[in-house]
Amino acid sequence: MSNQAVNIQSLLDILRSDIASLQQLQRLLRFERTFLEQGDLEKFKLAGEKKVACLEQIEQNATLKTSWLKANNLSIEKFRQLARERVPKAFELLTEAEDLLKAVSGLNRVNQKIIQLSQQRVERIMDVLRGKSAAPSLYGAAAKTAAAAVGHGQAIASA
């Protein structure tokens, strides 16, 4: 095997590792969504812990790919062009990894939105329990003032 073939083989191995990690992350994000929707915090926590390992591997691979590109004096755009023309397998793996990354990003955004909405719901409940509700109080001082105003014909004017 030539040095160039060994060199490209190392990149192909990194891309395959990326794909495996992204596929695992995709599965975990789907499980995570299910656990969020079911309110199963224990399983959600376990999925999160497994997610960290995938993300660490993806980050490590990103560093390796960047080093490989720099060592070969290539930008990602130039590599993509060369791979398309000369190494179809590399282009195929790169495209698959990029597609998975987009899919994973979409799943992650959905889960973030679910978490955000859950946090807002909890905050509203806590505000109600603390008496900081945005809705007018039916039994507080404002309600007594409004009730007194009704007796004086001012309810419509104050509304």
N, CA and C of each residue as an Amber inpcrd file, in Angstrom:
protein
   477
   0.8370000  -1.1780000   0.0000000   0.0000000   0.0000000   0.0000000
   0.8810000   1.2400000   0.0000000   0.5400000   2.2150000  -0.8060000
   1.3230000   3.4440000  -0.8470000   1.0000000   4.2990000   0.3690000
   1.8660000   5.2770000   0.6300000   1.6560000   6.1970000   1.7450000
   0.3390000   6.9630000   1.5930000   0.0160000   7.3250000   0.3510000
  -1.2290000   8.0460000   0.0830000  -2.4450000   7.1580000   0.3770000
  -2.3440000   5.8790000   0.0160000  -3.4540000   4.9490000   0.2770000
  -3.6380000   4.7350000   1.7700000  -2.5340000   4.6150000   2.5160000
  -2.6170000   4.4710000   3.9670000  -3.2120000   5.7450000   4.5580000
  -2.7740000   6.8730000   4.0320000  -3.2350000   8.1650000   4.5020000
  -4.7550000   8.3110000   4.3310000  -5.2640000   7.9770000   3.1560000
  -6.7040000   8.0790000   2.9160000  -7.4620000   7.0310000   3.7270000
  -6.8420000   5.8730000   3.9340000  -7.4790000   4.8220000   4.7310000
  -7.7180000   5.3010000   6.1650000  -6.7660000   6.0550000   6.7130000
  -6.9540000   6.5620000   8.0790000  -8.1550000   7.5130000   8.1410000
  -8.3210000   8.3290000   7.1140000  -9.4780000   9.2210000   7.0780000
 -10.7750000   8.4290000   6.9160000 -10.7570000   7.4190000   6.0810000
 -11.9560000   6.5770000   5.9090000 -12.3460000   5.9290000   7.2390000
 -11.3520000   5.4920000   8.0020000 -11.6300000   4.8940000   9.3130000
 -12.2650000   5.9090000  10.2650000 -11.7630000   7.1420000  10.2170000
 -12.3300000   8.2070000  11.0660000 -13.7750000   8.4810000  10.6530000
 -14.0320000   8.5510000   9.3590000 -15.4010000   8.8040000   8.8760000
 -16.3380000   7.6600000   9.2670000 -15.8580000   6.4360000   9.1800000
 -16.6900000   5.2890000   9.6100000 -16.9990000   5.3660000  11.1010000
 -16.0110000   5.7630000  11.8740000 -16.2170000   5.9360000  13.3080000
 -17.2300000   7.0490000  13.5770000 -17.1290000   8.1330000  12.8200000
 -18.1000000   9.2210000  12.9240000 -19.5110000   8.7240000  12.6590000
 -19.6530000   7.9790000  11.6010000 -20.9740000   7.4690000  11.2120000
 -21.5450000   6.5840000  12.3160000 -20.7170000   5.6910000  12.8580000
 -21.1810000   4.8030000  13.9420000 -21.5930000   5.6300000  15.1640000
 -20.7870000   6.6180000  15.5230000 -21.1080000   7.4600000  16.6850000
 -22.3660000   8.2870000  16.4450000 -22.5130000   8.8310000  15.2440000
 -23.7010000   9.6230000  14.9200000 -24.9600000   8.7600000  14.8910000
 -24.8480000   7.5320000  14.3990000 -26.0010000   6.6240000  14.4080000
 -26.4050000   6.2890000  15.8380000 -25.4130000   6.0500000  16.6960000
 -25.6970000   5.7760000  18.1020000 -26.3350000   6.9950000  18.7610000
 -25.8060000   8.1730000  18.4620000 -26.3620000   9.4060000  19.0140000
 -27.7940000   9.6240000  18.5320000 -28.0580000   9.3130000  17.2910000
 -29.4070000   9.4320000  16.7360000 -30.3750000   8.5190000  17.5000000
 -29.9590000   7.2830000  17.7570000 -30.8010000   6.3560000  18.5290000
 -31.0410000   6.8960000  19.9390000 -29.9730000   7.3830000  20.5570000
 -30.1030000   7.9010000  21.9210000 -31.0260000   9.1150000  21.9860000
 -30.9450000   9.9830000  20.9960000 -31.8310000  11.1500000  20.9720000
 -33.2860000  10.7460000  20.7920000 -33.5310000   9.7030000  20.0160000
 -34.9130000   9.2070000  19.8730000 -35.4090000   8.6190000  21.1840000
 -34.5380000   7.8510000  21.8640000 -34.9070000   7.3160000  23.1770000
 -35.1380000   8.4610000  24.1610000 -34.2550000   9.4400000  24.1190000
 -34.3530000  10.5890000  25.0070000 -35.7100000  11.2880000  24.8450000
 -36.1330000  11.4540000  23.6100000 -37.4350000  12.0970000  23.3700000
 -38.5670000  11.2660000  23.9760000 -38.5110000   9.9660000  23.7710000
 -39.5240000   9.0820000  24.3480000 -39.5420000   9.2190000  25.8650000
 -38.3590000   9.2180000  26.4790000 -38.2820000   9.3240000  27.9320000
 -38.7790000  10.6840000  28.4130000 -38.5060000  11.7400000  27.6540000
 -39.0180000  13.0740000  28.0010000 -40.5360000  13.0910000  27.9380000
 -41.0760000  12.5240000  26.8770000 -42.5290000  12.5250000  26.7060000
 -43.2140000  11.6780000  27.7570000 -42.5490000  10.6150000  28.2200000
 -43.1300000   9.7480000  29.2390000 -42.8320000  10.2330000  30.6590000
 -41.9310000  11.2020000  30.7680000 -41.5510000  11.6980000  32.0910000
 -40.6720000  10.7210000  32.8570000 -39.9850000   9.8360000  32.1570000
 -39.1160000   8.8360000  32.7940000 -37.7230000   9.4390000  32.9660000
 -37.5220000  10.1300000  34.0860000 -36.2890000  10.8740000  34.3070000
 -35.0690000   9.9790000  34.5050000 -35.2570000   8.8000000  35.0720000
 -34.1180000   7.8860000  35.2640000 -33.5510000   7.4260000  33.9210000
 -34.4330000   7.0060000  33.0330000 -33.9700000   6.5660000  31.7110000
 -33.4390000   7.7490000  30.9050000 -34.0460000   8.9180000  31.0820000
 -33.5640000  10.1210000  30.4180000 -32.1300000  10.4290000  30.8580000
 -31.8810000  10.2930000  32.1500000 -30.5450000  10.5500000  32.6910000
 -29.5340000   9.5510000  32.1250000 -29.9070000   8.2840000  32.0570000
 -29.0120000   7.2590000  31.4930000 -28.7020000   7.5380000  30.0210000
 -29.7170000   7.9350000  29.2740000 -29.5000000   8.2620000  27.8560000
 -28.5430000   9.4430000  27.7440000 -28.6830000  10.4120000  28.6300000
 -27.8000000  11.5760000  28.6350000 -26.3540000  11.1900000  28.9010000
 -26.1570000  10.2630000  29.8190000 -24.7960000   9.8070000  30.1280000
 -24.1750000   9.0980000  28.9240000 -24.9670000   8.2870000  28.2420000
 -24.4630000   7.5930000  27.0490000 -24.2020000   8.5850000  25.9170000
 -25.0150000   9.6300000  25.8740000 -24.8590000  10.6610000  24.8560000
 -23.4990000  11.3470000  24.9890000 -23.0680000  11.5640000  26.2080000
 -21.7860000  12.2280000  26.4520000 -20.6470000  11.4370000  25.8080000
 -20.6750000  10.1160000  25.9400000 -19.6170000   9.2830000  25.3490000
 -19.6080000   9.4270000  23.8230000 -20.7650000   9.4450000  23.2150000
 -20.8570000   9.6290000  21.7530000 -20.3110000  10.9910000  21.3460000
 -20.6970000  12.0110000  22.0790000 -20.2430000  13.3670000  21.7570000
 -18.7280000  13.5070000  21.9100000 -18.1780000  12.8480000  22.9170000
 -16.7210000  12.8790000  23.0980000 -16.0210000  12.2200000  21.9170000
 -16.5590000  11.0940000  21.4430000 -15.9750000  10.4060000  20.2930000
 -16.0780000  11.2660000  19.0340000 -17.2130000  11.9020000  18.8470000
 -17.4090000  12.7760000  17.6850000 -16.4350000  13.9520000  17.7380000
 -16.2500000  14.5130000  18.9220000 -15.3070000  15.6280000  19.0830000
 -13.8710000  15.1750000  18.8000000 -13.5160000  14.0090000  19.2960000
 -12.1770000  13.4660000  19.0400000 -11.9740000  13.2430000  17.5380000
 -12.9810000  12.7030000  16.8710000 -12.8920000  12.4840000  15.4240000
 -12.7670000  13.8040000  14.6690000 -13.4640000  14.8230000  15.1280000
 -13.3750000  16.1380000  14.4770000 -11.9420000  16.6670000  14.5500000
 -11.3070000  16.4800000  15.6920000  -9.9100000  16.8950000  15.8530000
  -9.0070000  16.1050000  14.9090000  -9.2430000  14.7920000  14.8160000
  -8.4370000  13.9500000  13.9200000  -8.6310000  14.3420000  12.4550000
  -9.8790000  14.6250000  12.0720000 -10.1520000  15.0310000  10.6800000
  -9.4820000  16.3630000  10.3680000  -9.5660000  17.2920000  11.3050000
  -8.9310000  18.5950000  11.1030000  -7.4200000  18.4280000  10.9480000
  -6.8310000  17.5960000  11.7780000  -5.3880000  17.3350000  11.6780000
  -5.0430000  16.6950000  10.3460000  -5.8730000  15.7460000   9.9070000
  -5.6330000  15.0710000   8.6380000  -5.6960000  16.0730000   7.4810000
  -6.7050000  16.9260000   7.4990000  -6.8430000  17.9380000   6.4410000
  -5.6530000  18.8910000   6.4310000  -5.2350000  19.3440000   7.6170000
  -4.0890000  20.2500000   7.7010000  -2.8160000  19.5630000   7.2110000
  -2.6040000  18.3090000   7.6150000  -1.4040000  17.5660000   7.2090000
  -1.3440000  17.3920000   5.6930000  -2.5200000  17.3780000   5.0630000
  -2.5910000  17.2070000   3.6080000  -2.8500000  18.5220000   2.8750000
  -2.7580000  19.6330000   3.6100000  -2.9610000  20.9750000   3.0430000
  -4.2700000  21.0840000   2.2560000  -5.3510000  20.6140000   2.8860000
  -6.6520000  20.6350000   2.2300000  -7.6740000  21.3710000   3.0950000
  -8.5250000  22.1350000   2.4370000  -9.7090000  22.6550000   3.1100000
 -10.7850000  21.5840000   2.9530000 -11.8460000  21.6880000   3.7180000
 -12.9230000  20.7010000   3.5940000 -13.5470000  20.7670000   2.2050000
 -13.6540000  21.9680000   1.6490000 -14.2330000  22.1130000   0.3060000
 -13.3620000  21.4310000  -0.7420000 -12.0380000  21.6430000  -0.6380000
 -11.1100000  21.0280000  -1.5940000 -11.1210000  19.5080000  -1.4430000
 -11.1680000  19.0460000  -0.1780000 -11.2300000  17.6020000   0.0410000
 -12.5080000  17.0240000  -0.5580000 -13.6280000  17.6950000  -0.3470000
 -14.9090000  17.2200000  -0.8800000 -14.8280000  17.0940000  -2.4060000
 -14.2420000  18.0870000  -3.0450000 -14.1070000  18.0700000  -4.5060000
 -13.2040000  16.9170000  -4.9550000 -12.0580000  16.7640000  -4.3040000
 -11.1370000  15.6780000  -4.6640000 -11.7610000  14.3080000  -4.3960000
 -12.4300000  14.1960000  -3.2880000 -13.0650000  12.9100000  -2.9510000
 -14.1300000  12.5600000  -3.9830000 -14.9320000  13.5380000  -4.3820000
 -15.9750000  13.2910000  -5.3850000 -15.3500000  12.7900000  -6.6820000
 -14.2120000  13.3880000  -7.0670000 -13.5740000  13.0530000  -8.3390000
 -12.7180000  11.7920000  -8.2840000 -12.0190000  11.5650000  -7.1600000
 -10.9930000  10.5160000  -7.1320000 -11.2310000   9.3840000  -6.1440000
 -11.9550000   9.6610000  -5.0700000 -12.1550000   8.6360000  -4.0350000
 -13.6350000   8.6060000  -3.6600000 -14.4390000   7.9840000  -4.5230000
 -15.8930000   8.0020000  -4.2910000 -16.3040000   7.4690000  -2.9120000
 -15.5710000   6.4840000  -2.4010000 -15.9250000   5.9310000  -1.0820000
 -15.7800000   6.9990000  -0.0010000 -14.7350000   7.8090000  -0.0860000
 -14.5370000   8.8900000   0.8850000 -15.6650000   9.9150000   0.7750000
 -16.0480000  10.2390000  -0.4450000 -17.1320000  11.1920000  -0.6520000
 -18.4440000  10.6350000  -0.1150000 -18.6820000   9.3610000  -0.3540000
 -19.8990000   8.7060000   0.1380000 -19.9580000   8.7380000   1.6660000
 -18.8390000   8.3950000   2.3230000 -18.8040000   8.3970000   3.7870000
 -18.9440000   9.8140000   4.3540000 -18.2890000  10.7680000   3.7250000
 -18.3850000  12.1590000   4.1630000 -19.8220000  12.6570000   4.0590000
 -20.4680000  12.3620000   2.9480000 -21.8540000  12.7750000   2.7380000
 -22.7820000  12.1150000   3.7550000 -22.5650000  10.8340000   4.0060000
 -23.3870000  10.1200000   4.9800000 -23.2080000  10.7220000   6.3790000
 -21.9720000  11.0260000   6.7460000 -21.7050000  11.6290000   8.0570000
 -22.3610000  13.0050000   8.1630000 -22.2670000  13.8000000   7.1080000
 -22.8880000  15.1310000   7.1230000 -24.4060000  15.0360000   7.2140000
 -25.0000000  14.0840000   6.5020000 -26.4520000  13.8990000   6.5640000
 -26.8930000  13.4680000   7.9620000 -26.1250000  12.5600000   8.5680000
 -26.4460000  12.1250000   9.9270000 -26.3140000  13.2670000  10.9170000
 -25.3040000  14.1010000  10.7270000 -25.1090000  15.2430000  11.6130000
 -26.3080000  16.1900000  11.5450000 -26.8250000  16.4240000  10.3470000
 -28.0130000  17.2680000  10.1910000 -29.2220000  16.6390000  10.8900000
 -29.3860000  15.3320000  10.7190000 -30.5080000  14.6380000  11.3480000
 -30.4030000  14.7020000  12.8730000 -29.2080000  14.4780000  13.3870000
 -28.9720000  14.5170000  14.8270000 -29.2350000  15.9260000  15.3640000
 -28.8060000  16.9360000  14.6290000 -29.0500000  18.3210000  15.0460000
 -30.5490000  18.6050000  15.1390000 -31.3080000  18.1030000  14.1730000
 -32.7570000  18.2820000  14.1960000 -33.4010000  17.6000000  15.3930000
 -32.9990000  16.3700000  15.6690000 -33.5320000  15.6490000  16.8250000
 -33.1680000  16.3700000  18.1220000 -31.9560000  16.8730000  18.1820000
 -31.5140000  17.5770000  19.3760000 -32.3260000  18.8520000  19.5970000
 -32.6280000  19.5780000  18.5190000 -33.4490000  20.7930000  18.6380000
 -34.8450000  20.4610000  19.1670000 -35.4210000  19.3680000  18.6890000
 -36.7480000  18.9610000  19.1650000 -36.6940000  18.6600000  20.6620000
 -35.6820000  17.9050000  21.0900000 -35.5610000  17.5640000  22.5140000
 -35.3250000  18.8170000  23.3530000 -34.5260000  19.7440000  22.8450000
 -34.3040000  21.0040000  23.5610000 -35.6120000  21.7640000  23.7240000
 -36.4340000  21.7640000  22.6920000 -37.7210000  22.4580000  22.7530000
 -38.6360000  21.8120000  23.7940000 -38.6490000  20.4840000  23.8220000
 -39.4620000  19.7710000  24.8210000 -38.9990000  20.1350000  26.2230000
 -37.6900000  20.1640000  26.4340000 -37.1370000  20.5140000  27.7460000
 -37.4790000  21.9520000  28.0980000 -37.3380000  22.8490000  27.1350000
 -37.6430000  24.2580000  27.3590000 -39.1130000  24.4420000  27.7470000
 -40.0130000  23.7840000  27.0300000 -41.4390000  23.8990000  27.3450000
 -41.7450000  23.3150000  28.7170000 -41.0890000  22.2210000  29.0620000
 -41.2810000  21.6190000  30.3870000 -40.8020000  22.5670000  31.4820000
 -39.6610000  23.2100000  31.2490000 -39.1480000  24.1720000  32.2280000
 -40.1040000  25.3460000  32.3960000 -40.6500000  25.8390000  31.2880000
 -41.5970000  26.9470000  31.3670000 -42.8470000  26.5390000  32.1360000
 -43.3070000  25.3230000  31.8930000 -44.4900000  24.8150000  32.5830000
 -44.2280000  24.7470000  34.0880000 -43.0690000  24.2340000  34.4640000
 -42.7140000  24.1350000  35.8860000 -42.6090000  25.5300000  36.4990000
 -42.0020000  26.4740000  35.7740000 -41.8900000  27.8400000  36.2760000
 -43.2660000  28.4600000  36.4970000 -44.2010000  28.2360000  35.5700000
 -45.5530000  28.7850000  35.7370000 -46.2460000  28.1670000  36.9460000
 -46.0750000  26.8760000  37.1160000 -46.6850000  26.2080000  38.2760000
 -46.0840000  26.7520000  39.5670000 -44.7730000  26.9170000  39.5890000
 -44.1200000  27.4490000  40.7850000 -44.5820000  28.8840000  41.0670000
 -44.7630000  29.6810000  40.0190000 -45.2660000  31.0500000  40.2010000
 -46.6630000  31.0410000  40.8040000 -47.5040000  30.1380000  40.3210000
 -48.8670000  30.0360000  40.8730000 -48.7990000  29.6340000  42.3390000
 -47.9450000  28.6750000  42.6600000 -47.8290000  28.2290000  44.0470000
 -47.2620000  29.3280000  44.9500000 -46.4380000  30.1810000  44.4060000
 -45.8560000  31.2910000  45.1800000 -46.7760000  32.5130000  45.2020000
 -47.8790000  32.4480000  44.4490000 -48.8030000  33.5740000  44.3970000
 -48.3700000  34.6630000  43.4280000 -47.5230000  34.3130000  42.4690000
 -47.0360000  35.2860000  41.4910000 -47.6810000  35.0650000  40.1320000
 -48.8970000  34.6180000  40.1420000 -49.5900000  34.3220000  38.8910000
 -49.8310000  35.6020000  38.1040000 -49.7170000  35.5040000  36.7960000
 -49.9920000  36.6480000  35.9280000 -51.4940000  36.9220000  35.8480000
 -52.2980000  35.9160000  36.1520000 -53.7480000  36.0820000  36.1260000
 -54.1700000  36.9000000  37.3460000 -55.2080000  37.7100000  37.2020000
 -55.6520000  38.5060000  38.3500000 -56.1410000  37.6010000  39.4780000
 -55.8310000  38.0040000  40.6560000 -56.2350000  37.2360000  41.8250000
 -57.7300000  37.4030000  42.0610000 -58.3740000  36.2960000  42.3410000
 -59.8130000  36.3540000  42.6260000 -60.0780000  36.7220000  44.0760000
 -59.0630000  36.5430000  44.9370000 -59.2910000  36.7350000  46.3610000
 -58.3720000  37.7710000  46.9840000 -57.4850000  38.3680000  46.2080000
 -56.5360000  39.3380000  46.7440000 -57.1050000  40.7380000  46.8240000
 -56.2460000  41.7070000  47.1150000 -56.6440000  43.1060000  47.2730000
 -57.2160000  43.6760000  45.9820000 -56.6710000  43.2950000  44.8340000
 -57.1630000  43.8110000  43.5510000 -58.6020000  43.3770000  43.3120000
 -58.9300000  42.1700000  43.7070000 -60.3020000  41.6770000  43.5190000
 -61.2720000  42.4330000  44.4130000 -60.8290000  42.7450000  45.6250000
 -61.6990000  43.4970000  46.5410000 -61.9450000  44.9030000  46.0100000
 -60.8920000  45.5230000  45.4470000 -61.0320000  46.8650000  44.8730000
 -61.9760000  46.8250000  43.6840000 -61.8450000  45.7990000  42.8240000
 -62.7120000  45.6700000  41.6540000 -64.1530000  45.4370000  42.0900000
 -64.3500000  44.6220000  43.1220000 -65.7030000  44.3500000  43.6010000
 -66.3300000  45.6160000  44.1680000 -65.5350000  46.4170000  44.8550000
 -66.0530000  47.6710000  45.4180000 -66.4120000  48.6400000  44.2950000
 -65.6090000  48.6220000  43.2150000 -65.8600000  49.5230000  42.0870000
 -67.1520000  49.1700000  41.3780000 -67.4980000  47.8810000  41.3300000
 -68.7390000  47.4560000  40.6900000 -69.9260000  48.1170000  41.3800000
 -69.8500000  48.2200000  42.6830000 -70.9330000  48.8410000  43.4330000
 -71.0410000  50.3390000  43.1590000 -70.0030000  50.9480000  42.6200000
 -69.9970000  52.3840000  42.3690000 -70.0740000  52.7110000  40.8850000
 -70.3730000  51.7320000  40.0380000 -70.5390000  51.9540000  38.6150000
 -69.2210000  52.2330000  37.8750000 -68.1270000  51.8230000  38.4100000
 -66.8280000  52.0810000  37.7800000 -66.1940000  50.8300000  37.1640000
 -66.8430000  49.7250000  37.2140000 -66.2410000  48.4660000  36.7380000
 -65.9290000  48.5320000  35.2480000 -66.8300000  49.0800000  34.4500000
 -66.6120000  49.1390000  33.0090000 -65.4860000  50.1160000  32.7100000
 -65.4280000  51.2130000  33.4220000 -64.3960000  52.2140000  33.1870000
 -63.0270000  51.6800000  33.5680000 -62.9370000  50.8820000  34.6280000
 -61.6360000  50.3510000  35.0240000 -61.2190000  49.1650000  34.1790000
 -62.1800000  48.5310000  33.5420000 -61.8540000  47.3890000  32.7030000
 -61.2480000  47.9240000  31.4360000
